[in-house]
Amino acid sequence: FANRLQRPVNGAGLRSEAPFTGRCNLFANEAGVLVVDRAGIDAVNGVDEAITAATLPPFKPLVAGEMVATIKIIPYAVAGDALARACAAASPGALRVAPYRRRRVGVVSTRLPSLKETTIDGTLSALAARLAPTGAEIVADIRVPHSATVVADALSAAIDQEGADLVIVFGASAIADRRDVIPAGIEATGGAVVHFGMPVDPGNLLLLGACRDVPVIGAPGCARSPKENGFDWVLHRLLADLPVTRADIVALGVGGLLMEIVSRPQPRSGEPSAADDA
């Protein structure tokens, strides 16, 4: 029964194992991001209390071989009519893996006298560790003064000369608003700012933009840390070539309060520092 039910929800990039004890598990065939049609899974679970489908959270980064869902028939048997209704309710391919497609990441780091070069080095190391499971690599490491015009030149160089298909900008100073250095640099290339700010903490000061067809992330200061923050949520979607819109970002608030990164200059509690590096 569980094996019959997994077929309509089992989408691209997934495989099922042989059912046992009324259960059928689904696994990722490749690394990527889990895409879930929540309405389709809810519809399956709403048919009969004997029929359950449990998944990992939507947009969770996956490694090859990771279990992503389990379909379980709770009693020893279930009415054929209920099973037929559950199969009909399941949206085709309600679960799928969006494989990582963007492989060439350009990095632009801006400098100010107060920022140590070792901090930039550590930031690149943390990013390389984030990218390793996705198969992406850093193809450009461009370090420039904290100025809109040189940021624009650096973005163009990363895309046109190094072939970056995703660019991340780490500012020496956190982005304060849409008129700040990094968004101004994006716009100076003819690009656009998609959204500034996100309801995820740490990660509030993330900026999402694009230069031509290449996504650009203005990274929040917490992205210098290897700990999970809002930057990770956007990064993995873009690496999997999934669209990230303003609507997607503003929908992240529920569940967006993450573990504090105590090393950031302005944590949630305590005396505020001079730099807002949220």
N, C-alpha and C positions, 0 to 999 in steps of 0.2 A: 504493500500500500504506500509506504513512504517513498519507495522508488518510483512509483507512478506519479506521485505528486511533485517530485523534484524535477521531472522532465520539463514541465511548462515554465518553471521559474529559472531553470539553469541556462544562463546566457553565455556570451562570449568569454573565453578565458577561464572557464570553470570546468571541473570534472567531478564526477560523483564516485564514491566508493561503493562496494557491494553492501546492500542493506543488511542490518543485523539488529536483533531485539527491537524491531519496529522502528528503526532509525536509519536515515540515510544522510551522510555528511557530504558537503560540497567543499572543494579545495581550489585554490588559485593555481592555474597552470603557469603563470608568469608573474613577475613583479609589476605592480601598478597600484591603482586606486580603486577601491570598491565603490561601484555605483549601484544604488538601491532604489527601486520604485517602491517607496513606503506604502503607497495606497494599495499596490498589488499584494504586498506581504500582509498588510492589515486585513485585506479582503479574505485571504486564505485563513488567517487566524480567526476571522469572524464567522466562519461557516459552522463549525461544530467544536465544542470544547475538547473533543478527542483528538483534534488535528492541530498540530502546532508547527510553526516555522520560526526559528530564531536565527538572527544574523548578527554580524559585527556592525558597528555604526557606519552609516553612510560616509563615504570619502576617506575611510581609513586606509592608510598606506599598507600595502601587502607585499610579502615576499613570496616567491614561488613555493608552493607546497603548503601554504598556510590555510587552515580551516576558516571558511568564511560564513558557513551556515550549517544548520542541522535541521532536518525535517523529521519530526517525531510523531508517531501514532501512539497515544498514551495507553489505551487499553489493548487487550490482546487482538481485538478486531474492531473494525469500524464499518458502519453501514455503507453499502456500495453507493447509495444515493448521495450520502454526505461526501464521500470521496470524489464522486463525479462533480458535485457542486463546487468543491474546493479547487479541483483542477480547472473548472470553467472560470472560477473567480480569479485565478492566478493570471497576472498579466504576463504575456510572453517575454522571457528574458528579464524578469523582474530583478535579477541579480546578474551583474557582469563585472568583469575586470577591465578598466581602462588602462592599457599598458603604458608605461613611460615611453614617451616619444621624443621629447626635447632632450638632446644630449650635450649641447654646447652652451655652457653658461659663461657669460661675460660678467666680470665684477669691476665696478668703478668705486674706488674709495676716495673720499675727499679728506684733505689734510687741513688742520689748524695747528698752531704752535702748541696748544695744550694737549694734543693727541699724540701719544707715543707710537712709534713705528711698530713696536712689539704688539701693541693692541690690534693694529691692522693685521699683522701676521697671525695672531691668535684667531681673529675673525675669519680669515681665509681657511685656517685649519679646521675650525668648527663647521664651516660651510662644506668643505671637502668631505668631512665625515657624514654630514647630512646627505650629500649627493651620492655617496658610495653605494648604498643599496638600490639606487635608481638607475645606475649605469651612466649617469651624466658626469661630465668633467668640467673643470674650470679651464676655459680656453683663452681667457684674457684677464690679466690682473693689472689694472690701470689705476695709478695713484696720482691725484691732481689736487691743486688748491681748491678751497671751498668757494667756488665761484660758478655762477650759472653758465657763463660762456664756455669755460673749460669743461664743465660737466657735459654740455651739449656736444663738444668736440669728442670727448671720451666715449659718449654713447655711440656716436657715429662710427668711431674707430672700432669699437667692440663689435658692432653689427656688420659694417662694410668690410673691414680689413680682417677681422678674426672669425667672422661667420657665426657669431653668437645667435642662438635662437631664443634666448632668454637672458635678460640683463638685470643684475641686482646692484643697486647703489647703496653703499654704506656711507652715510654722512658723518663728518666729524662732529656736526651739531645736529640734534634731532630736528625733524621737520616740524615747524610751528604752524604753518597754514599753507594754502595753495599758492601764495606769492613767494614762498621761500625758495632757496637756491635750487634744490633738486627738482621740484615741479617746474620751476622756471627753465631749468636746463632741458627737461623733457620737451616742453613746449617750444623752446628755441630750435629744436631739431625738426619741427613740424609735427611732433607727436602730441599726445593729449593725455590729460589726467582723467582716469576713469572714476576714481574715488579716493578720498583721503580720510583716514581714520577707520577704525573697526571696533565693534563691541566685543572685543576679546582682550582680556588682560592677564598676563603681559602681551603687548602687541598693539595697543591702541593707536600708535602713531605710524602705522603702516600706510604707505601710499601705493596705489596701483595705477599704472599708466601704460602707454604703448607708444613705441616709435615705429611708424609704418605698421608692419604686421608682427612686430616683435614685442612681447610683453616686457614691461619694466616694473620692477618692485623697488620702491624706496623703502629700505628695510628699517624697522624700528630698532632702537638701541638694544633691546632684549635679544635680537637675532644674533648678537655677538656671543651669546651664551649657547652652549649645546643643549640646554634644557628646552623642553617643548614650550612653544609660545604661538601666538597667532600667525606669525610668519610661516611656520611649518604648514599650517592649514592651507594657506594660499599657494605656497611653493609647490607642494605635491600635486595639487590640482593642475597647475600650469605645466608642470613637467609631464603630466599625463595628457596634455593637450585638451583639458576640459575647460570650457569657458568659465570665467569668473567675472560676474557682473556686480554692479552696485547692489542689486537685489540679493545676490548670493551673500555678499559681505554683511549687509545689515541684518540678515537672517541668522547670523552666528551668535547672537547675544545669549540665547538660552543655552547654557552649558559652556559659555565663553569665559567664565571665571576659572582660570587655571592656577596651578601651584605658583606661588610667588618665587621670583628670582631675586634673592636678597642682595645680590651684588649690583643690581642696577642702581643708578644714582638717585632715583626717586621712587622708592618702593611705596606700597599702598599706605603704610603707616609710618609714623616717626616724623622727624623734622625734615621738611623738603630741602633739597639741595639746589644749587644754582642751575644745574642742568636738568632739563626734563627729558629723560631718556626712556620714557615708557615704551 
